[in-house]
Each structure stands twice: as structure tokens, then as C-alpha cells.
Amino acid sequence: MRIACLHTATSNIAVFAAAAEALGVAPDSLRHEVRADLLTAAELAGGLTEGISRSTVAALVVLSENADVVLLTCSTLGPAVDDVPTSVRVPILRTDEALATAAVQTAGKVVVLCAVSTTLEPTSNVFHTAALQTNAAIDVRLVPGAWALFKAGDNEGYLSAIAKAADRAYVDGASVVALGQASMGEAASRVVAGPPPLTSAMTGLKAALKAIEG
């Protein structure tokens, strides 16, 4: 079994390794490629551009050559998957799409937390599309100041801000809280006002395993 992951932050390697261990997936089953430059370019451009999408697709296609399934773990780049050539026979999945599918299984209030502004539009789109099947109510929220903490290397402050935002979401009546970016995953265990939020690493890997089995 070979699962290739395209990340835009080195720290996501540990996040996915922990999720793999929890699912009983051997660590050497995962291959990690980090392209921080793609997210940096998207931030500078204010979002995903045609050129950045092409570069993302090219990276995904290369990974697919030695994998049974490829996971794009960056929600900002997620829509690029739609442009992958049909000639690629290996499943290429968006972890944010897997997260959305899992989050809307019950028709309640789903609060989706995001840390970086460039992911708000693609995240909102993928969650609202998934919600059409269940009539779940979607509320996408940006966690103020979180991304600045992440970029400054203040991981403790970053995770704390996300956990507090998740707690507020539960207090506000959320049935489900989803952490919209892979880098947010470690905050799930810090949430006390409700169940641990859904994370894209866990739901994404489950989708990858299902694709391989299928």
C-alpha cells in the first residue's frame, strides 16, 4: 500500500503520521512531498490562480506515478484536483472533501474552522456542496490571528487559538466542528466543550484506504 501526500507545510507530516498510526497504517506506507511554495504563492495572489493550479496538478501527477492513491492535504489548493488529467488512473483525493463528507453525515449545525483566509472560499464551496445531500447547516469561520501564530512558529499559541474557537463553536450550538486545515489537527484533543472535532488527516486517510480497497 502506497499513499502519497502533497503538503504545503512540513509540520503536516507528523500530523498525518499520527493519524496513520491511529488507523493502524504502517508509517512506511506514506510518502510525503512538501511544496510550501505553492501555498506561499496562493497567499501572495490572494487565492488559487490558474498558474498555481497547473503547478499543483503537475506535482500530483508525479506523485501518482509511484502511489496507489494521492492525497492533496492543502485546502487552499484543493480545487486543483478538478484539473487532473483523466489519463491519471490513480485516485487523487482532497482531504478537505473527505472532511466535508464526514462532517455532514448528520443534518445539524456544522461549524468549519479555518486558519488562513485563502482557504475560506474553497472550504465553503466543498462543505456546502457536501451539505446538499443531508441539509446540514454550514458555518465557515476564520480563526482570527491563528495563521500569524503558525507562521511565527508559535505552535502552542496556534493550537490554543483553534481549540478555543472550537469550544466557542460548541457553546454556540454546533453539532459538529470540523478543523478545515490539516495543520489544525493537533488542536482536536484540547477541545473541552464538545467531542473532539473532525480532522482532515483522519478523514482523508480513511478515504484513501477506502479508495485502495475499492
N, C-alpha and C positions, 0 to 999 in steps of 0.2 A: 504494500500500500504506500503510495507516494502522494502526499498533499503538499502543494506548493502555495506559499503565501506571499502576496505582494503587499508590503507595508510601506508607510511613509514616516514611521518613527521606529528607531531601534528598540525602544522600550517595549514595543508590542511583541517582540519575540518572546520575552519572558511571560507576557500575558497569555499568549497562545500556547506556550509550553505548559503552563499551569493548567489551562483548560484541557489540553490533551491528556495530561496525567490524570485529571479528574474523570475523564471519559475512558481511561484505560488504553489510550493510544500510545504506542511506543514513541518516545521522543525523536528517534531517527526516522520516523515516518514523515516528519515535517521538514520541508525545505523553506528557508526564509530568504527573501530578497527585500532589501530596504532601499526605497527611492524617495528620500526626503525632498529631493529637488523638485519632484512633481507637485507636492503639496505647497512648497515654498512658492513655486511659480503660480499656482492657483490663488494663493493668498495675495500675491502682488497684482494679479489680474482681476481680483475680486470674484473669482469663481472658476469653474472649469471652462476652458476655451477649446476650440477645435484642435489647436496645435497640441495642447496638453493631453487632450483625449487621445490623439494619434500616438503620442509617446507612451501613454499608459497602455494602449492596446498592443503596441509593439512589445512592451515588457511582458504583458500577459501571454502573448503568443509564444515568446521564447520560453517562458516557464512551462507552458503546456507541452513542450516537446519532450520533457522528462518527468511527467506527472500523470496521475490518474484523475486528478481534479485540481483546479486552481481557485484560490480564494483571494479576492480583492478586499483588503481589510480597511481601506480608507473610504469613508462615506462621501467625502468631497469628490473623489474620483469615480464613485460608483456608476454614474450614467455611462461611462466609457465602455462598460461591458456590452451595451447595446450595439456598439460598433465593431465588436469582434467578428472577423470573417466567418461565414458559415462553413468554410472549409476546415475550421478547427473543430475536431471531433471530441476533444476532452471538455468536460463541463467546466465552465468558468463562472463562478458564483460570486455574488455580492454578499458580504456578511451583513450589511445593513438590511438587505432584503429578507434574509433569513430571520433577522431580529424582528422585523416588522411582522412577518408571517406568524411568528411565535407570540408576539405581543397582542395581536388582535383576535386570538382564539376565543376570548370571551367578550361579549358585547358590552363592555363597560367603558370607563374613562381611562384612556391610556396617555400618560404623560411621558414624552420623549425628551430627554435632556441632551443638549449639545454644548460643546465647549468652544468650538470655533465657528465663526459666522459663515464661512464659505460652505458649511455643510447644511445650513438651515433649509435651503431650497431643495436639494436632492433628498434630504432626510424627510422633509414634509411630503414630498411627492411620493416617495416609496411607501410611507406609512399610510397616507390617505388612499393610495391605490389598494393596499392590502386590506384596509378597513371596509372597502366596498363589499367584501364578502361576508362581513359579520356585523356591520353597522356600529362598530366601536367608535367612540368619540376620541379624536386625536388632538392633543395639545402639545405642540413642539415648543420647547423653551430653551433659550440660551442661558447658560450659567455665567453671569457677569464676572469678568475678571479671571475666569478659570484658565483660559488659554495663555494669558500673560504669565500666570504662575507656572504653567507647564513649560513654556519656552524659556523661562528664567531658571529652570531646573529645580523649582520648589515642588517636588513631587508630593510632599506631605501636605502643603497648602492646597495643591491642586485636588488631591483626593478628598481632603476635608471639605472643600467648597462644593464638590459634587455630591458627597454624602449628605451635606446639609440641604442642598437643593432637592435631593430625593426625599428626604424627610418632610420638607415643606410640601412637596407634591402629594404625599400620602395624607398629610394633615388637610390639604385642600380637597381631598376626596378621590384621589386616584385609585383605580382598581389595580392597575399595573403601571409600574415605572420601568422604562427601558433606557439604558445608557447608550446613547446614539453613536459613540465612537469607541473603538477598541481600547484606546488609552485610558478610558474611564473605568475599565472593568474592575480594577482592584478596590474601587470605592464601594462596590456592592456589599462587601462584608461589614462595612462601617454603618450601614443604614439601620436605624433602630425603630422607626415609626411604622414599619410595614415589612413585608417579605423582601428578601434580597432582590434588587432589580435584575431584570434580564440583561445579559451582556452579549455583545456581538461575537466575542470569541467563542463562547459556549454554543450559542445557537448556530453560528457559522460552521463550526466544526461538526456539529450534529448534521447539518445539511450536507456537508462534504461526505460524511460517512454514508449517509442515505444515498447520495448520488453514486458512490462507488458500489454500494450493494445493489443499486438498481441497474 
